[in-house]
Amino acid sequence: MDHHNLILEFNDLICSSILKHNGVIFGGYIRDHILRNHCISEFNKVFNPTCVDYDTTFSNLKILPELRDRMIVSNDIDCLITKRRMNAILNELRYDHNLCIRKVFKRDPCKYIPSFNEIDSGNYCHYRYCIQSYNPNILNQLKFLGISNSVINDIRYTKVIIKITVDFIVCLDNKLPADPFLVPIDFKCNGFYVKKTMELPLLTSQISSHSDCISENYKRLKSIYDNIYNKVAVCVSPDKVRINKMVMKGYKITQIPICSPFTIIPDSHDDVCIICLSDLATNHIVTNCCKTHLHHSCYDELYLSSISNTIECPICK
C-alpha cells in the first residue's frame, strides 16, 4: 500500500474510533472528504478505475491538474465529544492499535474557534492530541522480541511514518447538547458534521434550520457542496488567521465581515466602484469617512491583502 492510501486508512481508523464512541466529527476534515470524493468521481469519468495503469495515472497530478484535490489528505480532525468518551478513544488507539498518543495542550476553546464565545464556552474545553503511527517493520520486530505494547508506545527512536492532529472540543459535563452540533463555524464550507449511524454529512444549525422545509434545506445543502467543489469559502464568523489558512488551501474567500470604517448599502448606486471602476449593484459598501463606494468582492481583496484584521479607506489612508 502506498503512503497516500496508508494515511487515508490511518485517518479512517481514528474517525471510526471517534464515531464508535458517539463523537461528532466536523469542519475541515469533512470538507476535504467531500472535495476528494468529488474529484475522484470526476476523474473516474475520464479514466476507467479498472485500467491496468489506473493507480499510476491517478497519482500523477500533471494529469487533470484541475482535479488535483483527488489526492488531498487532511492532517487534522476536529470533533465534539464528552471527556469520558475522549479518554476511551485515546485508550483504544493506544492499546488496541499500538499508536503513540501525545497530549499537546488543554485550553479555552475560544482560542481555537474565536466565535465560540457566542455560546456557553465555559462548559467546553479544547484538547489537542498528536497521534502517530510507527514504522510497521520496526513495530513487528519489537513485537517479535516480546516487548509489550505499553513499552513500545514509550519508545522514541522508532521511525514515525504517519502523524495527525486531533482537536477534541470536550463537553465537561459529559453530556453532548441536544442539538447535535452547536459549535460556531468560521466558513459555510466547514459547516458539515457527521456522527454515528449517519450515511451523509449534515449541515450545522448555523446554516440549516429545523423550521425550514425540505426543499429549502436541500438548496442550502447543494449550494455549500457547490462551494466546496469550486473551493469558495463564504465567511460566517472567521478571523484573519483562519482566513489566511483557507487562502493557503487555495480557497477564494467571499463575504468577509465588514469592519468599522465601512457600511453595507442594500441599494444600487449611480457611481462606479473606486477599486475596479465597474458599476455598483445592490449590497455594495460605502466608507464612513468620505462616502466612497466599492464592491463587497473588492473589499474582500483589500482585506486579504492587509496585514492586520482591519483595513482603512482606500482614499483616506
Secondary structure, 3 states (H helix, E strand, C coil): CCHHHHHHHHHHHHHHHHHHCCCEEECHHHHHHHHHHHHHHHHHCCCCCCCCCHHHHHHCCCCCHHHHHHHCCCCEEEEEEEHHHHHHHHHHHHHHCCCEEEEEEEECHHHCCHHHHHCCHHHEEEEEEEEEEECHHHHHHHHHCCCCHHHHCCCCCCCEEEEEEEEEEEECCCCCCCCCCCCCCCEHHHCEEECCCCCCCEECCCCCCCCCCHHHHHHHHHHHHHHHHCCEEEECCCCHHHHHHHHHCCCEEECCCCCCCEEEECCCEEEECCCCCCEECCCEEEECCCCCEECHHHHHHHHHHCCCCCCCCCCCC
